[in-house]
């Protein structure tokens, strides 16, 4: 059984991520063969609404289980795409470094740790 990961999508309508590999057709011509797709559920929230693509709350994110190998191939082919760099699509736990949600979570953890140290 293939391993799965959680992929987040902040687009309201979701998106189908198609994965291709180069190959040859019956005439020997170069073609791209689709090897699979990952259909991500949508968040149902318009990207211009509060919390849209800025990632400040998880209500604007829908997570979908995806085949880990297929996701890795798609990500390698598309890592510089706007879908990834804007944070619209991401692997759970691997959000972009400049993602406000990740920064807010890190700041909250640091605050909790410093409060715990003061109490000790």
Biopython code that builds the backbone (N, CA, C, O; Angstrom):
import numpy as np
from Bio.PDB.StructureBuilder import StructureBuilder

atoms = [
    (1, "UNK", "N", (0.845, -1.188, 0.000)),
    (1, "UNK", "CA", (0.000, 0.000, 0.000)),
    (1, "UNK", "C", (0.883, 1.242, 0.000)),
    (1, "UNK", "O", (1.868, 1.315, 0.735)),
    (2, "UNK", "N", (0.533, 2.191, -0.809)),
    (2, "UNK", "CA", (1.323, 3.425, -0.934)),
    (2, "UNK", "C", (1.133, 4.308, 0.291)),
    (2, "UNK", "O", (0.058, 4.338, 0.889)),
    (3, "UNK", "N", (2.182, 5.020, 0.651)),
    (3, "UNK", "CA", (2.065, 5.938, 1.782)),
    (3, "UNK", "C", (1.345, 7.210, 1.343)),
    (3, "UNK", "O", (1.411, 7.613, 0.182)),
    (4, "UNK", "N", (0.662, 7.826, 2.293)),
    (4, "UNK", "CA", (-0.073, 9.047, 1.986)),
    (4, "UNK", "C", (0.401, 10.179, 2.881)),
    (4, "UNK", "O", (0.947, 9.959, 3.963)),
    (5, "UNK", "N", (0.181, 11.378, 2.407)),
    (5, "UNK", "CA", (0.481, 12.593, 3.157)),
    (5, "UNK", "C", (-0.741, 13.501, 3.079)),
    (5, "UNK", "O", (-1.655, 13.257, 2.292)),
    (6, "UNK", "N", (-0.750, 14.543, 3.895)),
    (6, "UNK", "CA", (-1.822, 15.539, 3.853)),
    (6, "UNK", "C", (-1.328, 16.727, 3.033)),
    (6, "UNK", "O", (-0.250, 17.265, 3.286)),
    (7, "UNK", "N", (-2.122, 17.124, 2.059)),
    (7, "UNK", "CA", (-1.807, 18.292, 1.236)),
    (7, "UNK", "C", (-2.888, 19.326, 1.477)),
    (7, "UNK", "O", (-4.078, 19.030, 1.371)),
    (8, "UNK", "N", (-2.466, 20.553, 1.804)),
    (8, "UNK", "CA", (-3.398, 21.636, 2.066)),
    (8, "UNK", "C", (-3.666, 22.455, 0.823)),
    (8, "UNK", "O", (-2.784, 22.650, -0.014)),
    (9, "UNK", "N", (-4.895, 22.932, 0.711)),
    (9, "UNK", "CA", (-5.291, 23.775, -0.413)),
    (9, "UNK", "C", (-6.126, 24.930, 0.124)),
    (9, "UNK", "O", (-7.110, 24.720, 0.833)),
    (10, "UNK", "N", (-5.724, 26.148, -0.219)),
    (10, "UNK", "CA", (-6.454, 27.340, 0.211)),
    (10, "UNK", "C", (-7.360, 27.890, -0.894)),
    (10, "UNK", "O", (-8.012, 28.917, -0.705)),
    (11, "UNK", "N", (-7.404, 27.220, -2.033)),
    (11, "UNK", "CA", (-8.262, 27.669, -3.125)),
    (11, "UNK", "C", (-9.694, 27.242, -2.836)),
    (11, "UNK", "O", (-9.911, 26.101, -2.430)),
    (12, "UNK", "N", (-10.676, 28.112, -3.031)),
    (12, "UNK", "CA", (-12.054, 27.778, -2.660)),
    (12, "UNK", "C", (-12.622, 26.600, -3.450)),
    (12, "UNK", "O", (-13.408, 25.821, -2.910)),
    (13, "UNK", "N", (-12.239, 26.459, -4.711)),
    (13, "UNK", "CA", (-12.802, 25.420, -5.561)),
    (13, "UNK", "C", (-11.961, 24.154, -5.591)),
    (13, "UNK", "O", (-12.358, 23.169, -6.214)),
    (14, "UNK", "N", (-10.795, 24.157, -4.922)),
    (14, "UNK", "CA", (-9.905, 23.007, -5.009)),
    (14, "UNK", "C", (-9.160, 23.031, -6.335)),
    (14, "UNK", "O", (-9.267, 23.989, -7.100)),
    (15, "UNK", "N", (-8.413, 21.984, -6.600)),
    (15, "UNK", "CA", (-7.648, 21.935, -7.845)),
    (15, "UNK", "C", (-7.198, 20.501, -8.111)),
    (15, "UNK", "O", (-6.999, 19.719, -7.181)),
    (16, "UNK", "N", (-7.043, 20.172, -9.366)),
    (16, "UNK", "CA", (-6.490, 18.868, -9.756)),
    (16, "UNK", "C", (-5.048, 19.103, -10.196)),
    (16, "UNK", "O", (-4.777, 19.879, -11.112)),
    (17, "UNK", "N", (-4.139, 18.419, -9.526)),
    (17, "UNK", "CA", (-2.718, 18.528, -9.843)),
    (17, "UNK", "C", (-2.339, 17.312, -10.684)),
    (17, "UNK", "O", (-2.327, 16.188, -10.183)),
    (18, "UNK", "N", (-2.032, 17.533, -11.950)),
    (18, "UNK", "CA", (-1.723, 16.438, -12.871)),
    (18, "UNK", "C", (-0.215, 16.251, -12.972)),
    (18, "UNK", "O", (0.543, 17.220, -13.025)),
    (19, "UNK", "N", (0.210, 14.981, -13.000)),
    (19, "UNK", "CA", (1.624, 14.637, -13.038)),
    (19, "UNK", "C", (1.927, 13.968, -14.379)),
    (19, "UNK", "O", (1.212, 13.064, -14.812)),
    (20, "UNK", "N", (3.004, 14.432, -15.028)),
    (20, "UNK", "CA", (3.372, 13.922, -16.343)),
    (20, "UNK", "C", (4.811, 13.415, -16.353)),
    (20, "UNK", "O", (5.653, 13.866, -15.576)),
    (21, "UNK", "N", (5.073, 12.462, -17.257)),
    (21, "UNK", "CA", (6.427, 12.000, -17.522)),
    (21, "UNK", "C", (6.628, 12.003, -19.028)),
    (21, "UNK", "O", (5.705, 11.701, -19.784)),
    (22, "UNK", "N", (7.844, 12.345, -19.466)),
    (22, "UNK", "CA", (8.102, 12.318, -20.906)),
    (22, "UNK", "C", (8.111, 10.884, -21.423)),
    (22, "UNK", "O", (8.487, 9.951, -20.713)),
    (23, "UNK", "N", (7.689, 10.731, -22.672)),
    (23, "UNK", "CA", (7.678, 9.410, -23.295)),
    (23, "UNK", "C", (7.593, 9.554, -24.800)),
    (23, "UNK", "O", (7.780, 10.644, -25.342)),
    (24, "UNK", "N", (7.311, 8.456, -25.468)),
    (24, "UNK", "CA", (7.182, 8.439, -26.928)),
    (24, "UNK", "C", (5.816, 7.866, -27.291)),
    (24, "UNK", "O", (5.304, 6.977, -26.612)),
    (25, "UNK", "N", (5.236, 8.384, -28.367)),
    (25, "UNK", "CA", (3.975, 7.817, -28.831)),
    (25, "UNK", "C", (4.268, 6.695, -29.830)),
    (25, "UNK", "O", (5.425, 6.319, -30.017)),
    (26, "UNK", "N", (3.233, 6.164, -30.468)),
    (26, "UNK", "CA", (3.379, 5.035, -31.394)),
    (26, "UNK", "C", (4.237, 5.376, -32.612)),
    (26, "UNK", "O", (4.764, 4.484, -33.277)),
    (27, "UNK", "N", (4.374, 6.677, -32.900)),
    (27, "UNK", "CA", (5.153, 7.098, -34.065)),
    (27, "UNK", "C", (6.564, 7.545, -33.671)),
    (27, "UNK", "O", (7.324, 8.023, -34.513)),
    (28, "UNK", "N", (6.907, 7.391, -32.407)),
    (28, "UNK", "CA", (8.240, 7.774, -31.946)),
    (28, "UNK", "C", (8.379, 9.249, -31.612)),
    (28, "UNK", "O", (9.484, 9.732, -31.366)),
    (29, "UNK", "N", (7.267, 9.965, -31.603)),
    (29, "UNK", "CA", (7.294, 11.392, -31.276)),
    (29, "UNK", "C", (7.339, 11.578, -29.760)),
    (29, "UNK", "O", (6.765, 10.788, -29.010)),
    (30, "UNK", "N", (8.021, 12.622, -29.327)),
    (30, "UNK", "CA", (8.065, 12.949, -27.902)),
    (30, "UNK", "C", (6.697, 13.439, -27.429)),
    (30, "UNK", "O", (6.083, 14.297, -28.063)),
    (31, "UNK", "N", (6.233, 12.893, -26.324)),
    (31, "UNK", "CA", (4.957, 13.285, -25.731)),
    (31, "UNK", "C", (5.099, 13.309, -24.215)),
    (31, "UNK", "O", (6.054, 12.771, -23.654)),
    (32, "UNK", "N", (4.143, 13.935, -23.575)),
    (32, "UNK", "CA", (4.054, 13.871, -22.116)),
    (32, "UNK", "C", (2.903, 12.938, -21.770)),
    (32, "UNK", "O", (1.769, 13.155, -22.196)),
    (33, "UNK", "N", (3.194, 11.912, -21.007)),
    (33, "UNK", "CA", (2.185, 10.954, -20.588)),
    (33, "UNK", "C", (1.754, 11.267, -19.167)),
    (33, "UNK", "O", (2.584, 11.394, -18.266)),
    (34, "UNK", "N", (0.439, 11.392, -18.974)),
    (34, "UNK", "CA", (-0.068, 11.623, -17.628)),
    (34, "UNK", "C", (0.049, 10.327, -16.839)),
    (34, "UNK", "O", (-0.434, 9.280, -17.270)),
    (35, "UNK", "N", (0.702, 10.405, -15.668)),
    (35, "UNK", "CA", (0.869, 9.210, -14.845)),
    (35, "UNK", "C", (-0.049, 9.220, -13.630)),
    (35, "UNK", "O", (-0.150, 8.222, -12.915)),
    (36, "UNK", "N", (-0.710, 10.335, -13.398)),
    (36, "UNK", "CA", (-1.642, 10.404, -12.280)),
    (36, "UNK", "C", (-2.036, 11.824, -11.968)),
    (36, "UNK", "O", (-1.555, 12.779, -12.578)),
    (37, "UNK", "N", (-2.930, 11.938, -10.995)),
    (37, "UNK", "CA", (-3.345, 13.258, -10.559)),
    (37, "UNK", "C", (-3.731, 13.213, -9.083)),
    (37, "UNK", "O", (-4.111, 12.175, -8.542)),
    (38, "UNK", "N", (-3.620, 14.356, -8.472)),
    (38, "UNK", "CA", (-4.040, 14.527, -7.089)),
    (38, "UNK", "C", (-5.172, 15.544, -7.109)),
    (38, "UNK", "O", (-4.963, 16.694, -7.497)),
    (39, "UNK", "N", (-6.366, 15.135, -6.696)),
    (39, "UNK", "CA", (-7.517, 16.041, -6.667)),
    (39, "UNK", "C", (-7.649, 16.594, -5.252)),
    (39, "UNK", "O", (-8.025, 15.872, -4.328)),
    (40, "UNK", "N", (-7.340, 17.874, -5.088)),
    (40, "UNK", "CA", (-7.384, 18.510, -3.773)),
    (40, "UNK", "C", (-8.744, 19.144, -3.524)),
    (40, "UNK", "O", (-9.299, 19.820, -4.391)),
    (41, "UNK", "N", (-9.264, 18.917, -2.342)),
    (41, "UNK", "CA", (-10.529, 19.539, -1.946)),
    (41, "UNK", "C", (-10.317, 21.030, -1.768)),
    (41, "UNK", "O", (-9.228, 21.461, -1.389)),
    (42, "UNK", "N", (-11.339, 21.817, -2.036)),
    (42, "UNK", "CA", (-11.260, 23.264, -1.862)),
    (42, "UNK", "C", (-11.662, 23.689, -0.470)),
    (42, "UNK", "O", (-12.359, 22.974, 0.249)),
    (43, "UNK", "N", (-11.202, 24.876, -0.109)),
    (43, "UNK", "CA", (-11.488, 25.410, 1.219)),
    (43, "UNK", "C", (-12.891, 25.992, 1.315)),
    (43, "UNK", "O", (-13.432, 26.134, 2.412)),
    (44, "UNK", "N", (-13.487, 26.332, 0.164)),
    (44, "UNK", "CA", (-14.799, 26.956, 0.173)),
    (44, "UNK", "C", (-14.744, 28.430, 0.522)),
    (44, "UNK", "O", (-15.785, 29.084, 0.568)),
    (45, "UNK", "N", (-13.566, 28.971, 0.767)),
    (45, "UNK", "CA", (-13.412, 30.377, 1.137)),
    (45, "UNK", "C", (-12.773, 31.123, -0.033)),
    (45, "UNK", "O", (-11.793, 30.658, -0.615)),
    (46, "UNK", "N", (-13.328, 32.263, -0.366)),
    (46, "UNK", "CA", (-12.772, 33.084, -1.426)),
    (46, "UNK", "C", (-11.415, 33.620, -0.979)),
    (46, "UNK", "O", (-11.254, 34.027, 0.172)),
    (47, "UNK", "N", (-10.438, 33.620, -1.889)),
    (47, "UNK", "CA", (-9.079, 34.022, -1.512)),
    (47, "UNK", "C", (-8.988, 35.467, -1.065)),
    (47, "UNK", "O", (-8.033, 35.832, -0.379)),
    (48, "UNK", "N", (-9.959, 36.310, -1.433)),
    (48, "UNK", "CA", (-9.922, 37.709, -0.999)),
    (48, "UNK", "C", (-10.591, 37.906, 0.362)),
    (48, "UNK", "O", (-10.517, 38.991, 0.937)),
    (49, "UNK", "N", (-11.243, 36.863, 0.877)),
    (49, "UNK", "CA", (-11.898, 36.953, 2.183)),
    (49, "UNK", "C", (-10.857, 36.959, 3.290)),
    (49, "UNK", "O", (-9.725, 36.529, 3.068)),
    (50, "UNK", "N", (-11.210, 37.431, 4.464)),
    (50, "UNK", "CA", (-10.251, 37.398, 5.578)),
    (50, "UNK", "C", (-9.700, 35.993, 5.770)),
    (50, "UNK", "O", (-10.453, 35.021, 5.829)),
    (51, "UNK", "N", (-8.380, 35.896, 5.868)),
    (51, "UNK", "CA", (-7.737, 34.597, 6.031)),
    (51, "UNK", "C", (-7.568, 33.845, 4.730)),
    (51, "UNK", "O", (-7.179, 32.678, 4.748)),
    (52, "UNK", "N", (-7.849, 34.481, 3.588)),
    (52, "UNK", "CA", (-7.739, 33.828, 2.289)),
    (52, "UNK", "C", (-6.405, 33.154, 2.084)),
    (52, "UNK", "O", (-6.171, 32.091, 2.661)),
    (53, "UNK", "N", (-5.527, 33.718, 1.296)),
    (53, "UNK", "CA", (-4.215, 33.117, 1.056)),
    (53, "UNK", "C", (-3.188, 33.512, 2.102)),
    (53, "UNK", "O", (-2.064, 33.011, 2.070)),
    (54, "UNK", "N", (-3.539, 34.398, 3.031)),
    (54, "UNK", "CA", (-2.515, 34.818, 3.993)),
    (54, "UNK", "C", (-2.259, 33.775, 5.067)),
    (54, "UNK", "O", (-1.285, 33.888, 5.810)),
    (55, "UNK", "N", (-3.108, 32.766, 5.165)),
    (55, "UNK", "CA", (-2.849, 31.639, 6.054)),
    (55, "UNK", "C", (-2.942, 31.936, 7.533)),
    (55, "UNK", "O", (-2.366, 31.202, 8.337)),
    (56, "UNK", "N", (-3.646, 32.987, 7.925)),
    (56, "UNK", "CA", (-3.697, 33.340, 9.339)),
    (56, "UNK", "C", (-4.612, 32.428, 10.150)),
    (56, "UNK", "O", (-4.533, 32.412, 11.378)),
    (57, "UNK", "N", (-5.472, 31.674, 9.486)),
    (57, "UNK", "CA", (-6.268, 30.695, 10.223)),
    (57, "UNK", "C", (-6.458, 29.455, 9.364)),
    (57, "UNK", "O", (-6.448, 29.532, 8.136)),
    (58, "UNK", "N", (-6.627, 28.330, 10.008)),
    (58, "UNK", "CA", (-6.758, 27.071, 9.277)),
    (58, "UNK", "C", (-8.147, 26.864, 8.700)),
    (58, "UNK", "O", (-8.361, 25.898, 7.968)),
    (59, "UNK", "N", (-9.109, 27.747, 9.010)),
    (59, "UNK", "CA", (-10.432, 27.602, 8.436)),
    (59, "UNK", "C", (-10.404, 27.790, 6.930)),
    (59, "UNK", "O", (-11.302, 27.318, 6.232)),
    (60, "UNK", "N", (-9.395, 28.467, 6.421)),
    (60, "UNK", "CA", (-9.281, 28.703, 4.992)),
    (60, "UNK", "C", (-8.486, 27.630, 4.279)),
    (60, "UNK", "O", (-8.063, 27.831, 3.140)),
    (61, "UNK", "N", (-8.271, 26.486, 4.928)),
    (61, "UNK", "CA", (-7.472, 25.413, 4.330)),
    (61, "UNK", "C", (-8.261, 24.112, 4.364)),
    (61, "UNK", "O", (-8.860, 23.762, 5.381)),
    (62, "UNK", "N", (-8.254, 23.404, 3.245)),
    (62, "UNK", "CA", (-8.819, 22.050, 3.197)),
    (62, "UNK", "C", (-7.660, 21.084, 2.993)),
    (62, "UNK", "O", (-6.823, 21.301, 2.117)),
    (63, "UNK", "N", (-7.601, 20.034, 3.780)),
    (63, "UNK", "CA", (-6.537, 19.041, 3.653)),
    (63, "UNK", "C", (-7.080, 17.782, 2.979)),
    (63, "UNK", "O", (-8.189, 17.334, 3.268)),
    (64, "UNK", "N", (-6.279, 17.225, 2.079)),
    (64, "UNK", "CA", (-6.641, 16.028, 1.334)),
    (64, "UNK", "C", (-5.520, 15.013, 1.471)),
    (64, "UNK", "O", (-4.346, 15.375, 1.393)),
    (65, "UNK", "N", (-5.866, 13.746, 1.674)),
    (65, "UNK", "CA", (-4.857, 12.685, 1.658)),
    (65, "UNK", "C", (-4.416, 12.469, 0.219)),
    (65, "UNK", "O", (-5.245, 12.333, -0.681)),
    (66, "UNK", "N", (-3.100, 12.440, 0.010)),
    (66, "UNK", "CA", (-2.562, 12.265, -1.339)),
    (66, "UNK", "C", (-1.459, 11.220, -1.303)),
    (66, "UNK", "O", (-0.783, 11.058, -0.287)),
    (67, "UNK", "N", (-1.278, 10.521, -2.398)),
    (67, "UNK", "CA", (-0.195, 9.559, -2.527)),
    (67, "UNK", "C", (1.132, 10.309, -2.422)),
    (67, "UNK", "O", (1.367, 11.267, -3.158)),
    (68, "UNK", "N", (1.983, 9.879, -1.521)),
    (68, "UNK", "CA", (3.237, 10.600, -1.244)),
    (68, "UNK", "C", (4.165, 10.636, -2.456)),
    (68, "UNK", "O", (4.789, 11.662, -2.726)),
    (69, "UNK", "N", (4.260, 9.536, -3.181)),
    (69, "UNK", "CA", (5.153, 9.497, -4.349)),
    (69, "UNK", "C", (4.650, 10.411, -5.459)),
    (69, "UNK", "O", (5.430, 11.125, -6.089)),
    (70, "UNK", "N", (3.344, 10.382, -5.693)),
    (70, "UNK", "CA", (2.758, 11.226, -6.738)),
    (70, "UNK", "C", (2.919, 12.704, -6.372)),
    (70, "UNK", "O", (3.262, 13.523, -7.225)),
    (71, "UNK", "N", (2.670, 13.045, -5.100)),
    (71, "UNK", "CA", (2.859, 14.421, -4.648)),
    (71, "UNK", "C", (4.309, 14.853, -4.835)),
    (71, "UNK", "O", (4.562, 15.967, -5.294)),
    (72, "UNK", "N", (5.269, 13.990, -4.489)),
    (72, "UNK", "CA", (6.693, 14.328, -4.619)),
    (72, "UNK", "C", (7.049, 14.617, -6.074)),
    (72, "UNK", "O", (7.800, 15.551, -6.354)),
    (73, "UNK", "N", (6.518, 13.824, -6.998)),
    (73, "UNK", "CA", (6.786, 14.059, -8.428)),
    (73, "UNK", "C", (6.165, 15.381, -8.876)),
    (73, "UNK", "O", (6.805, 16.169, -9.573)),
    (74, "UNK", "N", (4.908, 15.622, -8.472)),
    (74, "UNK", "CA", (4.258, 16.877, -8.857)),
    (74, "UNK", "C", (5.029, 18.059, -8.280)),
    (74, "UNK", "O", (5.278, 19.039, -8.983)),
    (75, "UNK", "N", (5.405, 17.975, -7.016)),
    (75, "UNK", "CA", (6.104, 19.073, -6.359)),
    (75, "UNK", "C", (7.432, 19.360, -7.060)),
    (75, "UNK", "O", (7.781, 20.523, -7.269)),
    (76, "UNK", "N", (8.169, 18.322, -7.423)),
    (76, "UNK", "CA", (9.460, 18.507, -8.100)),
    (76, "UNK", "C", (9.261, 19.238, -9.436)),
    (76, "UNK", "O", (10.071, 20.088, -9.807)),
    (77, "UNK", "N", (8.194, 18.909, -10.147)),
    (77, "UNK", "CA", (7.917, 19.537, -11.440)),
    (77, "UNK", "C", (7.400, 20.963, -11.297)),
    (77, "UNK", "O", (7.496, 21.748, -12.241)),
    (78, "UNK", "N", (6.848, 21.318, -10.122)),
    (78, "UNK", "CA", (6.141, 22.588, -9.967)),
    (78, "UNK", "C", (6.570, 23.430, -8.773)),
    (78, "UNK", "O", (5.848, 24.350, -8.387)),
    (79, "UNK", "N", (7.727, 23.141, -8.177)),
    (79, "UNK", "CA", (8.106, 23.816, -6.934)),
    (79, "UNK", "C", (8.248, 25.329, -7.063)),
    (79, "UNK", "O", (8.183, 26.029, -6.052)),
    (80, "UNK", "N", (8.438, 25.850, -8.256)),
    (80, "UNK", "CA", (8.552, 27.298, -8.437)),
    (80, "UNK", "C", (7.243, 27.926, -8.930)),
    (80, "UNK", "O", (7.197, 29.119, -9.232)),
    (81, "UNK", "N", (6.186, 27.119, -9.010)),
    (81, "UNK", "CA", (4.907, 27.639, -9.496)),
    (81, "UNK", "C", (4.280, 28.559, -8.449)),
    (81, "UNK", "O", (4.586, 28.465, -7.261)),
    (82, "UNK", "N", (3.410, 29.436, -8.904)),
    (82, "UNK", "CA", (2.707, 30.345, -7.994)),
    (82, "UNK", "C", (1.856, 29.590, -6.978)),
    (82, "UNK", "O", (1.634, 30.085, -5.874)),
    (83, "UNK", "N", (1.380, 28.406, -7.332)),
    (83, "UNK", "CA", (0.592, 27.625, -6.384)),
    (83, "UNK", "C", (1.396, 27.312, -5.127)),
    (83, "UNK", "O", (0.858, 27.319, -4.020)),
    (84, "UNK", "N", (2.675, 27.040, -5.305)),
    (84, "UNK", "CA", (3.546, 26.704, -4.176)),
    (84, "UNK", "C", (4.085, 27.963, -3.506)),
    (84, "UNK", "O", (4.027, 28.087, -2.282)),
    (85, "UNK", "N", (4.608, 28.893, -4.295)),
    (85, "UNK", "CA", (5.253, 30.080, -3.704)),
    (85, "UNK", "C", (4.261, 30.984, -2.982)),
    (85, "UNK", "O", (4.644, 31.700, -2.057)),
    (86, "UNK", "N", (2.985, 30.964, -3.393)),
    (86, "UNK", "CA", (1.976, 31.785, -2.708)),
    (86, "UNK", "C", (1.411, 31.088, -1.474)),
    (86, "UNK", "O", (0.746, 31.719, -0.651)),
    (87, "UNK", "N", (1.674, 29.787, -1.345)),
    (87, "UNK", "CA", (1.117, 29.041, -0.228)),
    (87, "UNK", "C", (-0.288, 28.533, -0.475)),
    (87, "UNK", "O", (-0.942, 28.062, 0.455)),
    (88, "UNK", "N", (-0.773, 28.618, -1.714)),
    (88, "UNK", "CA", (-2.113, 28.149, -2.029)),
    (88, "UNK", "C", (-2.216, 26.632, -1.905)),
    (88, "UNK", "O", (-3.265, 26.101, -1.540)),
    (89, "UNK", "N", (-1.115, 25.936, -2.214)),
    (89, "UNK", "CA", (-1.047, 24.484, -2.122)),
    (89, "UNK", "C", (0.242, 24.149, -1.389)),
    (89, "UNK", "O", (1.298, 24.689, -1.718)),
    (90, "UNK", "N", (0.171, 23.262, -0.396)),
    (90, "UNK", "CA", (1.363, 22.928, 0.388)),
    (90, "UNK", "C", (1.186, 21.588, 1.081)),
    (90, "UNK", "O", (0.069, 21.129, 1.322)),
    (91, "UNK", "N", (2.317, 20.975, 1.393)),
    (91, "UNK", "CA", (2.306, 19.745, 2.177)),
    (91, "UNK", "C", (2.205, 20.126, 3.644)),
    (91, "UNK", "O", (2.924, 21.012, 4.105)),
    (92, "UNK", "N", (1.328, 19.472, 4.375)),
    (92, "UNK", "CA", (1.142, 19.804, 5.790)),
    (92, "UNK", "C", (2.472, 19.637, 6.523)),
    (92, "UNK", "O", (3.159, 18.624, 6.390)),
    (93, "UNK", "N", (2.809, 20.663, 7.296)),
    (93, "UNK", "CA", (4.067, 20.646, 8.038)),
    (93, "UNK", "C", (5.233, 21.205, 7.254)),
    (93, "UNK", "O", (6.322, 21.374, 7.802)),
    (94, "UNK", "N", (5.025, 21.497, 5.970)),
    (94, "UNK", "CA", (6.102, 22.050, 5.143)),
    (94, "UNK", "C", (5.625, 23.298, 4.422)),
    (94, "UNK", "O", (5.822, 23.443, 3.215)),
    (95, "UNK", "N", (4.994, 24.202, 5.171)),
    (95, "UNK", "CA", (4.518, 25.441, 4.577)),
    (95, "UNK", "C", (5.704, 26.326, 4.230)),
    (95, "UNK", "O", (6.777, 26.170, 4.813)),
    (96, "UNK", "N", (5.535, 27.246, 3.297)),
    (96, "UNK", "CA", (6.621, 28.154, 2.937)),
    (96, "UNK", "C", (7.153, 28.883, 4.165)),
    (96, "UNK", "O", (6.400, 29.191, 5.089)),
    (97, "UNK", "N", (8.449, 29.156, 4.170)),
    (97, "UNK", "CA", (9.085, 29.801, 5.325)),
    (97, "UNK", "C", (8.500, 31.164, 5.634)),
    (97, "UNK", "O", (8.476, 31.584, 6.791)),
    (98, "UNK", "N", (8.027, 31.857, 4.609)),
    (98, "UNK", "CA", (7.465, 33.188, 4.848)),
    (98, "UNK", "C", (5.962, 33.138, 5.081)),
    (98, "UNK", "O", (5.288, 34.166, 5.015)),
    (99, "UNK", "N", (5.432, 31.944, 5.353)),
    (99, "UNK", "CA", (4.001, 31.794, 5.594)),
    (99, "UNK", "C", (3.641, 32.372, 6.960)),
    (99, "UNK", "O", (4.200, 31.944, 7.969)),
    (100, "UNK", "N", (2.723, 33.333, 7.015)),
    (100, "UNK", "CA", (2.343, 33.941, 8.289)),
    (100, "UNK", "C", (1.827, 32.926, 9.303)),
    (100, "UNK", "O", (2.068, 33.082, 10.500)),
    (101, "UNK", "N", (1.122, 31.889, 8.852)),
    (101, "UNK", "CA", (0.606, 30.894, 9.794)),
    (101, "UNK", "C", (1.750, 30.178, 10.487)),
    (101, "UNK", "O", (1.696, 29.942, 11.694)),
    (102, "UNK", "N", (2.784, 29.831, 9.735)),
    (102, "UNK", "CA", (3.936, 29.152, 10.325)),
    (102, "UNK", "C", (4.658, 30.092, 11.289)),
    (102, "UNK", "O", (5.092, 29.669, 12.360)),
    (103, "UNK", "N", (4.785, 31.371, 10.910)),
    (103, "UNK", "CA", (5.442, 32.344, 11.782)),
    (103, "UNK", "C", (4.636, 32.552, 13.062)),
    (103, "UNK", "O", (5.208, 32.607, 14.150)),
    (104, "UNK", "N", (3.307, 32.668, 12.942)),
    (104, "UNK", "CA", (2.457, 32.854, 14.117)),
    (104, "UNK", "C", (2.534, 31.647, 15.050)),
    (104, "UNK", "O", (2.567, 31.800, 16.271)),
    (105, "UNK", "N", (2.563, 30.441, 14.466)),
    (105, "UNK", "CA", (2.646, 29.228, 15.274)),
    (105, "UNK", "C", (3.984, 29.173, 16.012)),
    (105, "UNK", "O", (4.033, 28.828, 17.192)),
    (106, "UNK", "N", (5.070, 29.515, 15.309)),
    (106, "UNK", "CA", (6.389, 29.513, 15.938)),
    (106, "UNK", "C", (6.458, 30.543, 17.057)),
    (106, "UNK", "O", (7.034, 30.274, 18.111)),
    (107, "UNK", "N", (5.878, 31.722, 16.839)),
    (107, "UNK", "CA", (5.882, 32.769, 17.862)),
    (107, "UNK", "C", (5.068, 32.335, 19.080)),
    (107, "UNK", "O", (5.460, 32.594, 20.218)),
    (108, "UNK", "N", (3.947, 31.682, 18.843)),
    (108, "UNK", "CA", (3.108, 31.209, 19.952)),
    (108, "UNK", "C", (3.836, 30.148, 20.765)),
    (108, "UNK", "O", (3.756, 30.143, 21.993)),
    (109, "UNK", "N", (4.546, 29.247, 20.088)),
    (109, "UNK", "CA", (5.307, 28.211, 20.783)),
    (109, "UNK", "C", (6.426, 28.828, 21.612)),
    (109, "UNK", "O", (6.656, 28.416, 22.749)),
    (110, "UNK", "N", (7.125, 29.815, 21.049)),
    (110, "UNK", "CA", (8.212, 30.475, 21.768)),
    (110, "UNK", "C", (7.673, 31.198, 22.998)),
    (110, "UNK", "O", (8.299, 31.170, 24.058)),
    (111, "UNK", "N", (6.517, 31.843, 22.864)),
    (111, "UNK", "CA", (5.908, 32.549, 23.980)),
    (111, "UNK", "C", (5.516, 31.575, 25.087)),
    (111, "UNK", "O", (5.737, 31.849, 26.266)),
    (112, "UNK", "N", (4.940, 30.447, 24.708)),
    (112, "UNK", "CA", (4.540, 29.427, 25.679)),
    (112, "UNK", "C", (5.759, 28.876, 26.413)),
    (112, "UNK", "O", (5.718, 28.661, 27.624)),
    (113, "UNK", "N", (6.845, 28.649, 25.670)),
    (113, "UNK", "CA", (8.066, 28.118, 26.286)),
    (113, "UNK", "C", (8.681, 29.123, 27.239)),
    (113, "UNK", "O", (9.157, 28.752, 28.312)),
    (114, "UNK", "N", (8.675, 30.399, 26.857)),
    (114, "UNK", "CA", (9.274, 31.412, 27.749)),
    (114, "UNK", "C", (8.415, 31.599, 29.014)),
    (114, "UNK", "O", (8.949, 31.846, 30.095)),
    (115, "UNK", "N", (7.093, 31.483, 28.876)),
    (115, "UNK", "CA", (6.214, 31.571, 30.050)),
    (115, "UNK", "C", (6.449, 30.390, 30.993)),
    (115, "UNK", "O", (6.437, 30.542, 32.215)),
    (116, "UNK", "N", (6.664, 29.212, 30.403)),
    (116, "UNK", "CA", (6.914, 28.020, 31.222)),
    (116, "UNK", "C", (8.235, 28.148, 31.970)),
    (116, "UNK", "O", (8.341, 27.718, 33.119)),
    (117, "UNK", "N", (9.251, 28.741, 31.323)),
    (117, "UNK", "CA", (10.551, 28.936, 31.979)),
    (117, "UNK", "C", (10.421, 29.924, 33.133)),
    (117, "UNK", "O", (11.049, 29.739, 34.175)),
    (118, "UNK", "N", (9.625, 30.959, 32.963)),
    (118, "UNK", "CA", (9.453, 31.946, 34.029)),
    (118, "UNK", "C", (8.757, 31.348, 35.255)),
    (118, "UNK", "O", (9.044, 31.720, 36.393)),
    (119, "UNK", "N", (7.841, 30.418, 34.998)),
    (119, "UNK", "CA", (7.114, 29.783, 36.108)),
    (119, "UNK", "C", (8.000, 28.807, 36.888)),
    (119, "UNK", "O", (7.756, 28.542, 38.066)),
    (120, "UNK", "N", (9.023, 28.279, 36.225)),
    (120, "UNK", "CA", (9.891, 27.282, 36.883)),
    (120, "UNK", "C", (10.795, 27.886, 37.905)),
    (120, "UNK", "O", (11.577, 27.175, 38.536)),
]
sb = StructureBuilder()
sb.init_structure("model")
sb.init_model(0)
sb.init_chain("A")
sb.init_seg("    ")
for serial, (resi, resn, name, xyz) in enumerate(atoms, 1):
    if name == "N":
        sb.init_residue(resn, " ", resi, " ")
    sb.init_atom(name, np.array(xyz, "f"), 0.0, 1.0, " ", f" {name:<3s}", serial, name[0])
structure = sb.get_structure()
